[in-house]
Amino acid sequence: MSAPVTVETLDALSPRDLPQLDALVAASGWNQLAADWRLFERLGSVHAIRDGEGTIVASGAVLPLERATDAPRNQPGAAWISMILVAPAARGQGLGRAVFAHCLERVRAQGRVAMLDATPQGEPLYASFGFAPLWRLTRWRREALAHAADPAPVDRPDAAPLAALDTEALGLARPQVLADLLARPGSRCVRDGLAFAVVREGRVAHHVGPLLAADEAHARALLPRALAGIAGPVLIDVPDGRAQLAQALRATGFEPQRGFARMALPPAGAAAPAGHPSFIHAIAGPEFG
C-alpha cells in the first residue's frame, strides 16, 4: 500500500516556494505568472504536495468570491478551485486528485459553492466529485504577428464601476481580483459605454478577459481595440454560441485551441450563482472565473 499523501496549505509563499510553483506552470505550458500565485496567496489560499526532498510537485489554489448583494437567499458565496498542477515526473500517482480533494474540503468547510473551469481531461475527475456543467467555453489562440497596429492609449480606470458590471454578469463579487489585474505592469483596459475588456500579460501569451458587453455586437466591436499593439501570441476564452465573436476571431488569425466546462457543486439546498452569462463574452481566465 502506498504511503498517505500530505497536502499542505501554504500560509505564506516562501522565496523557495514561488519558483517551484512557477516551475509547475512552466512544465504544463500554462499562462500564469508569479503575480497570479501572489494573488491567490493574498485573497485565497495555495495548497501543495512536496516530495521527499521538500520540492513542490503538485499544487492547487482556492479563491473565495462573495455573493452579489441581490443574490437569492439560497445562493451562498462561491470559491474558485484552480491551478491543479502536477510535475511531469510525479504524474500518475493520484497527486492531482489528492490536492483537488483537499481544496474542495476547504470550500465545503466554508459553506461556499465550489466552482471551476474544467479542461476536457479534468472534467471526468470533477464530475466524479459531483460537479455539474453550467455552460461551456472555448479557448482561442492567435500566434505572434510580424507587425501589430499601434496600441490604444493606456486606460487605467477606477475599478469600482467595472467591478459592479462584473458582479452583475458573474453573479459574484470580485473587485479585488479586477483591481489586481488592472494594476499590473503591462495591463490595460479598453472600453466604451456598453463594453469593457481587460488585457494583461501572461507567461506564454497576452490574455484578453474579462470582456463584458451588453450584447455580442458591442463585444465584437471592442475586440480590435483590445488586440491593438499586441504582436505576440494572444489567448481569449469565449463562451460557446458567440457566432459573431467567433467569426471576428477567425478573421484576425485566431484558432480554437481547447474547450472548457464551467462547473459547480453547491452545498445541499443551495444554488449556483446565476448572474447574466449573456453579458460575458470572454472570461477573466479559468483560474479566476
SVG drawing of the C-alpha trace seen along z (x, -y; Angstrom):
<svg xmlns="http://www.w3.org/2000/svg" viewBox="-34 -57 50 59">
<polyline fill="none" stroke="black" stroke-width="0.4" points="0.0,0.0 1.3,-3.4 2.1,-5.9 -0.6,-8.6 -0.2,-11.8 0.1,-15.0 -1.4,-18.2 0.0,-21.3 -1.7,-24.7 0.9,-27.4 0.0,-30.3 2.8,-32.3 4.8,-31.7 8.5,-31.5 11.3,-32.5 11.8,-28.8 8.1,-28.0 7.3,-30.6 9.9,-29.4 8.8,-25.8 5.1,-26.8 6.2,-28.7 8.1,-25.7 4.8,-23.6 3.1,-26.2 6.0,-26.3 6.1,-22.5 2.4,-22.4 2.7,-25.2 0.1,-27.3 0.0,-31.1 0.0,-32.1 2.7,-34.3 4.2,-34.8 1.7,-37.6 -1.2,-35.1 0.3,-33.0 0.7,-36.1 -3.0,-37.0 -4.1,-33.6 -1.8,-33.9 -3.3,-37.3 -7.0,-36.8 -7.3,-33.0 -5.1,-30.0 -2.4,-27.9 -2.1,-24.2 0.8,-21.9 2.3,-18.4 6.0,-18.0 8.3,-15.2 10.8,-13.6 13.2,-16.4 10.7,-19.2 10.1,-20.2 6.6,-21.1 5.3,-18.5 1.6,-19.3 -0.5,-22.4 -3.9,-23.8 -5.5,-27.2 -8.8,-28.3 -10.1,-31.8 -13.2,-32.9 -15.7,-35.1 -18.6,-36.8 -22.2,-36.6 -23.8,-39.5 -25.8,-41.7 -29.0,-41.0 -28.4,-37.2 -31.2,-34.9 -31.1,-33.8 -30.3,-30.2 -27.2,-31.3 -24.1,-31.5 -20.7,-32.8 -18.5,-30.7 -14.9,-29.7 -12.9,-29.0 -10.7,-26.0 -7.8,-26.1 -4.1,-25.6 -4.4,-21.8 -0.9,-21.0 1.4,-18.0 5.1,-17.9 5.6,-15.6 7.8,-13.1 5.1,-12.8 2.0,-12.2 0.0,-9.1 0.3,-8.8 -3.0,-10.4 -1.5,-13.6 -3.8,-15.8 -6.8,-14.1 -5.4,-14.4 -4.7,-18.1 -8.1,-18.8 -9.9,-16.9 -8.1,-19.0 -9.1,-22.2 -12.7,-21.0 -12.9,-20.2 -11.7,-23.7 -14.5,-25.2 -17.1,-22.9 -16.0,-23.8 -16.7,-27.5 -20.2,-26.6 -19.5,-28.0 -20.4,-26.8 -17.3,-25.1 -16.7,-26.3 -14.1,-25.7 -13.5,-25.8 -12.5,-22.2 -10.4,-21.1 -11.7,-18.1 -9.1,-16.0 -10.2,-17.2 -13.9,-17.2 -14.4,-13.4 -12.5,-13.8 -14.6,-16.8 -17.8,-15.0 -16.8,-12.1 -16.9,-14.5 -20.5,-15.7 -19.7,-18.8 -22.2,-19.5 -21.5,-21.7 -23.3,-25.1 -22.1,-26.1 -19.1,-25.6 -16.5,-27.8 -13.6,-27.6 -10.0,-28.9 -8.9,-30.7 -5.3,-31.4 -3.6,-33.8 0.0,-33.2 2.6,-36.1 2.3,-38.6 5.1,-40.1 3.6,-43.6 0.9,-44.9 -1.2,-48.1 -0.4,-50.9 -1.9,-50.1 -4.8,-52.0 -3.8,-54.6 -3.3,-53.0 -6.6,-53.3 -6.5,-52.5 -10.0,-53.4 -11.4,-53.2 -12.1,-49.6 -15.3,-50.1 -17.7,-50.7 -16.2,-47.9 -16.4,-45.6 -20.1,-46.4 -20.7,-45.3 -18.6,-42.3 -20.6,-41.3 -23.9,-41.6 -22.5,-39.4 -20.9,-36.7 -23.3,-36.8 -20.3,-37.0 -18.3,-40.0 -14.5,-40.0 -13.5,-43.7 -10.1,-43.0 -9.3,-40.5 -10.2,-43.0 -8.2,-45.7 -5.2,-43.4 -5.3,-42.5 -5.7,-46.2 -2.9,-47.4 -0.2,-45.0 2.5,-46.4 1.6,-45.9 -2.2,-45.6 -4.7,-47.9 -8.4,-48.4 -10.4,-49.2 -14.0,-50.3 -16.9,-52.1 -20.3,-52.9 -21.6,-49.3 -18.5,-47.1 -15.1,-46.8 -12.2,-44.4 -9.0,-43.8 -5.8,-42.9 -2.9,-41.6 0.4,-39.9 0.9,-36.2 3.8,-33.7 3.2,-32.5 0.7,-34.9 -1.3,-38.1 -4.8,-37.3 -8.0,-39.2 -10.6,-39.0 -12.9,-39.6 -14.7,-41.0 -18.2,-42.1 -20.7,-43.8 -24.4,-44.4 -24.5,-42.3 -22.3,-40.4 -22.2,-43.2 -20.6,-45.6 -18.1,-42.8 -17.1,-42.3 -16.6,-46.0 -14.3,-46.3 -12.1,-43.3 -9.8,-45.2 -9.0,-47.8 -8.2,-45.0 -5.8,-43.4 -4.2,-46.6 -0.4,-46.8 0.0,-43.1 2.5,-41.4 2.9,-38.3 0.5,-35.4 -2.9,-36.1 -5.4,-33.9 -9.1,-34.6 -11.7,-32.3 -15.1,-32.7 -18.4,-31.2 -19.7,-28.8 -22.5,-30.1 -20.9,-33.5 -21.1,-33.2 -20.3,-36.8 -17.3,-36.9 -16.0,-33.5 -16.2,-34.9 -14.3,-38.0 -11.6,-35.9 -11.1,-33.7 -10.8,-36.8 -8.0,-38.1 -6.0,-34.9 -7.4,-33.1 -8.0,-29.3 -9.8,-27.3 -7.4,-25.5 -9.4,-23.6 -12.7,-23.6 -13.6,-24.2 -16.7,-23.4 -17.8,-25.8 -18.8,-23.5 -20.3,-24.0 -21.0,-22.0 -23.3,-23.9 -23.9,-22.8 -27.1,-20.9 -30.1,-23.1 -28.1,-25.9 -28.0,-27.2 -25.0,-28.0 -24.6,-31.7 -26.8,-32.7 -25.6,-36.2 -26.1,-37.2 -23.9,-34.9 -25.2,-36.6 -23.0,-39.7 -19.9,-37.5 -18.1,-37.4 -14.7,-36.3 -13.9,-35.2 -11.2,-36.5 -9.4,-33.2 -10.0,-29.6 -8.1,-30.5 -10.4,-33.4 -13.8,-32.6"/>
</svg>
